[in-house]
Amino acid sequence: MKRYHKIVTIFVLLTLVLPFFGYLKPVNAAQPNLNVQARSAILVDAISGKILYAQNPDEPLPPASMTKMMTEYLVEEAVAKGKIKWDDVVTASEYAHFLGKGDGSKVGLAVGEQHTVKELVYAMTVGSANDATVALAERIAGSETNFVQMMNEKVKELGMTNTHFATATGYPKKDLGQYAPAIEGESVMSARDAAILAWHLIHDYPSSLEFNKTAKYTFMQGQNPRELKNYNFMIPGLIYGNLVQGVDGLKTGHTSAAGYNFTATAVQNGMRLISVVQGTSSEKERFFQTKKLLDYGFSTYEITDLAKAKESIKGFETVPLKNGKEKEVTAITKDTFSVVIKKGEKDLYKPVAVFNQDLQAPIKSGQKVGYLTYKYEGKENYDYLNDKIKMQGNMDLVAKDEVEKASAFRLFFRKIFSMIGGIFTGIVDMIKGLF
């Protein structure tokens, strides 16, 4: 009988206690079984880098020509900083010519052949030309070795934790002979890191998509036109252009070690997604596996506005202000605050303001005073590409009006009144304590 009572007691205790564990630990929603046939894959929203699907996303794998996204990024950066211009003329070296007559994608540059930076970028992005890529790298850094060092510095800056580049092209270093850069190892990049790089290319240099979405480009070599067709066959007008609507980038890649890779981006109904597949079995399969990811994303998620531009957020209308003519300033959104959510879950997202601490007058109209984020009250446990990109998904809160700094006279009497108020409050509290 005693044993029976013990069993009953334990059962009752478990019944009472176990339900609380659901509140202590977030529930991870089951990831959909998309049956993506790839060594690694990832799907993210292009606003905050929220991961919508992941399969082995952090394994470093050979990126092949997806490497050229980093080369493209550094070319865009060099132009933006005034180090080179789009119409600067670049002369092909012996090394560029070596790649121009070897295996792999190329435009067949001859030694001494000249083209503008923009022409070579089209050759690199549309035709995936290794010779054009090396010509650009040498123009920017003097040598491919120097350029690859720049690439790996940028890897650290962007927070790509499972990436190392050995060449500017993704071409295997072991096959370059005397031209191999003096960099250790071979190139590797994880699916997450490819998505991070794609995110930065799109956000930091949005005009880069003009290159990547070009279906066909005529590369002139003297009087001889060379027709280049984009290896991203999901671009409208190419063989798989109708698989998924809205595809406008980014980069394919293939070597025997890498398999068939593809970093894609597409936009539908104002929502942009980024996907990566690595190690698929064929040229065709990299596009059909990408279709699985993008179809899932566009059918399951949507973009919605949690706050309109130039509006105050209920419960977060004002920010405390020190040393101003006013003691607070009205905060409004700088722009529309949009987030990617699972369809039907808008009510589970609540705007939350985070204000700057110790805000001091004077304050100018439009000056940043904090940022708007959100609290998600659903069951999903979302991961993000990294914290830096996640923060970029927030929206700045700015001062609606200008607030001048208060005069020393005003601040003096404000302090006196504050002291008097404090003394009065203390007396009242003391009297209350007597009763």
N, C-alpha and C positions, 0 to 999 in steps of 0.2 A: 504493500500500500504506500509506504514512504517513497519507494522508487517511482511509483505512479505519480505521486504529488510533485516530485522533483521534475519529472518529464513535462508535466503540465506547466509548472512554473517556468521552466526554460522556454517552452513554446510561447507562453504569454509574453515573456520578456523580449524574445526575438520578434514577435509580432508588433510590439510597441516600438522597438528600437530601430529595426531595419529600415522602415520607411524614411527615417531621417537621413540615411546615407545618400539618398537621392538629392538632397539639398546641399550636402557637403561637397559632392563631387559633380562637376558638370557632366551632362549626358552627351556623349559623342554620337551624333546621328550616323547611321550606317551610310557609308559612301556607296553611290550607285555602282552597279556592276556594268561598266561600259564595255568590258572585254576589249580593252585597247591592246592591240598586238604590237607592243614596243617594249624596249628595255626600260625606258623611263618616259614619263609624260606628265604634263601639268597644264592646268587651265586656270587663268586668273582674270579678275576684272581689272581694267586698265586705269581705274581711278585710284583705288587705295591698295592695289595688289592683293586683294582678298583671294585666297586660294579656293576655287570652287571644285577642283578635282586634282588629285595627285596620285602618282604611281611611281614609287622609287625616285622621288624628285631630287635627291641630294647625292646620288652616285656620280662621281666624275667620270665622264665618258668622252671618247674622241668626238669633237664637234664638227670636224671636216670644215666645209666652207661657211658654216654658221659663224665661224671665227671672223668673217669679213664684216659682221655687224659692228665689232669693236673697231676695226679699221675705218669703217664708215663714220662711226662716232668721232674718232680722233680727227678725221678730215673735216667734219662739220665743225668741231671745236676749233681747229686751226683757222678755218675761214672766219668763224665768229670773232676770234681774237685778233684778226688782221695779220696773221702770220703768212697766210697765202690767200690768193684770190681765185675765184672760179675760172677766170680767163688766163691765169698764169700758165705758161707753156712748160711742159715736163718732157725731158729727153730720156728715152729708154736706154738703160744700161745693158751690159753684157749679161748680167744676171736676169733682168727682165726678158731679154731675148732667149736665154736658156729655158725659161718657163714657157715662152711663146712658141717654142718648137718641141716641147716635151709632152708628156701625158698630162691629162687634166684639162680643165676649162681654160680657154685662152682666146686672145684675138690675134696672136701671131706677130707681136711687136718685133721689129728689126732693131739692131743696134743703131742708136742715133735717131730713131723715129720719134717725132714730136707730136704731142697732143695736149689739149688744155686739161686742167684739173677736172672740170665738169665732164668732159668726154671720157676721161678715164674712170670717173665715178660711175657713169652709166655702164661702162664696160664691166666694172666690178659688180655692180648691183643687179644688172639685168643679165649679163652674160657670165657672171661669176668668174671673170677672167683673172687668173693668177698673175699673169705678166703685168696687167694694168694695176693690180693691187700692190705688187712690189714696187712699181714705178712711183706710186703715190707715197708709199712708206719711205722710200729713199728721198723723195722730194721734201718730205716733212722733217725727217730725223737724220738724214745723211746716210744711214745704212739701215738694213732691216733689223740688225741686232739692236741698235738704238731705239728703233720704233717699237720692237717687241717689249723692250724694257718699259717704254711709255705705256704700252698696253697693260702690262702687269701692275704698274702703278695705279692705273685707272681701275683695274679689277678691285684693288683694295679700297679705293675711294668710293666705289659704288656699292661696296658691301657684298661682293661676289666671293663667297667663302670656299667654294669647291671648284675653282677655275685656275688654270695656269696655261699661258700661251707660250708656244715655242716658235711659231711663225706668224706672219701677218695674214696668211692666206688660209691656214688650216691644212695646207699640204704637208704630208709627213716629213719631218726634218731629216729623218734617216735616208730619204730618197733625194736629198738636195746636194749631196757630195760636197764639193769645195765651197758651195754657196750657202751651206747650212749656217744659220745664225748661231752665235756663241751663247746659246741659252741652254740650260740644263733641261733634260727630259723632253717629252712630247706634249702636245696640246691636249688638255682635258677641260671639260665644262659640264656642270650638272644642268638638268632641266630647269631647276629653280633659278640658277644663275643666268641661263639663257633668257628666261622671262624677265629677270631684273635688267639685263642689258637691253632687251627689247623695250621695256617700260621707259628706260631713260632715253633711248634713241627717239621714241615717239614724243615724250614730254619735253625733253631738253631741245630737240631739233625737229619739230613737227613737219617742217618742210622736207625732211629727208624722205618722207613717204612719196614725194613726187618721183624720186628715183625708183623706189621699191615697187611701186604700183604700175610702172611702165611695162606694158606687155611686150612691145617690140621696139628695138632701137637700131638705127642705121649708124654704124661706126665707120667713118670715112678714113681710108688709108690711101692718101694721095687722091687719085681719081677713082679708086676702087672702093665701092661700098661693101661693107660686111654686115649682113643682117643678123642681129642678135635677138633671140627669143628668150624671155624670162623663164628660168628654171622653175619658178613658182607657177605651176600650171593651173592654179586656182584663181589666178588673176582673170577678170572678165575678158573674154575674147580668145582665151586659150582653151586647151582641150578639156580641162576640168573646171572651167570658169563658172559653170552653173551648179557645182556641187553645193556650195554655200554662198549665199548672197553677201556682198559687202566686203569681201577679202581685198585688202590693199597692201599687203606685205606678208612676210618680211624676207626670210632667207632660207634656202635649202642648203643641204650639204651631203656629200657622199664620199666615203673611201671604203676600202675593203674592211678595215678595222672598225669603222664607225657604223657601217650599215647606211640606211637612208634616213636622214634627219630633216626636220622642218620646224622652224619657228614662224608661226603665222599670227596675223592680226586681222580682225574683221569688225565692222561696225554695222549694227542694225537698230533702227528706232532710237538712235542717239546713244546706244550702249556699245562700247568698244571692249572686246575681249582679246586676250593674248593666249596662245596655246603653243606648246612645244611637244614634239615627239622625237625620240632618239632611238636608233637601232631598229627601225622597221625593216621588213624583209625585201622590199622592192620600191622602185620609183613610184609606182602606182599606189602601193600601200601607205606610203607616208601621207598621201593626200586623203585617202579613205579613212585612215586612223584619225587624222586631223578633223575630218568631217564629224566623226563620232563625238569628239570633244566640243566642237563649236555648236553642233546641233543640240547637244545636251545643255550647253550654257544658254543659248538663245531661247530654248523652249522652257527652261526652268527658272531663269532669272530675268529681272527687268530693272531698269533704272528709274528711280523715283526722286522727287524733290522733298527733302525734309524741311527746307526753309527757302523762302524766296529771297531775291536780292534786296538789299537795303531795308530789311525789316528787323524789328526787335523780337527776341525770343521770350515767350511767356515764362516768367520766373527768373529771367536773366536780363532784365531790361536795362539795368544800370550797373556801373562799375564804381566802387569807392575811389576817391581821388584825393591826394594829399596836396596841400598848399595851393589850391585853386580858389578862384572866386566862388565856384560852386564846389560842393563836397562830393559830387558824383557826376559822371558823364554817361549819356545814353549810348548804348552799344547797339550797332546794327551789323548785319551780315554784309561783307564786301561784295559777294556775288551769290548766286543761287547755290545752295548746298545740296548736291545730288549724291546719292549712294546706290550701289547695286545690291538688290535684295532678292530673296527667293519670292516668287510670285505668291501673293496672298498674305505676306508677312509685314506689310507696312505698319500696322498697328503695334508691332513688336519693337519698333525703332523709335526711341525718344531722344530728341536733341538735348545735348548737355553742353553748357558753356564753361570754358576754362579761362579765367581772367588773369592778366599779368598781375603779379604781386607788387605792392608798394608803387602804384602808378602815381607819377608826380606831374603837376602842372608846370609849365603850360602844355596843353594838348591841342594839336591841330585837327581840324575836321578831316576824317579819313585815315587818321593815324591808328595803327594796330594796337588794340587793347586786350586781345586774347584770341581764342579760336573756338570754333564750334565743332564738337564731335557728337557721338551718339552712344546711347546705351542700348544694347540688344538684349531683349528679354525672351528670346526663343531658345530652342533646344540644341541648335547647331553649335559646334565649338570650332569656329573658323580660325585658321592660321593665315599668316600674311607673308609676303615675300621677304620683307624685313621691316623693322620698326621705322626706318627712315622713310620708306615709301608709304607705309601706313599713315604716318603723320601728314604726308602730302595729300591724303584723302580728306583731311579736315578743311574747314573753311575759316578764313580770317574774320574776326570781329573787329570793327573799326569804330572810332568815335563819330557820332552823328554830327556834333557841333564842336566848334572851337571853345576851349575853356582857358582863359588867361590866368596867369599866376596872381594870387592875391597879394596885396601890398603888405609890407611889414606891419603897418598899423592894424589892418584887418586881422592878420594872423595873431598879433599880440592879444587883441580883445577876444578872438575866438578861443585862445588858450585860457584866458582868464575865465570866460563863461564856462568852458569845459571843466575847469578846476572847481568853480562854484557849484556846477551841476553835480560833480562827483561828491563834494562835501554834503550837499543837500541829500543826495541819494543815500549816503552813508548814515546820516542822521535818521532818515525815514526807516532804514533797515534796522537801526538800533532800537527805535521806538517800537517797531513791529515785534522785535525780539522780546520786549517786556511783557507782551500780552499773550 
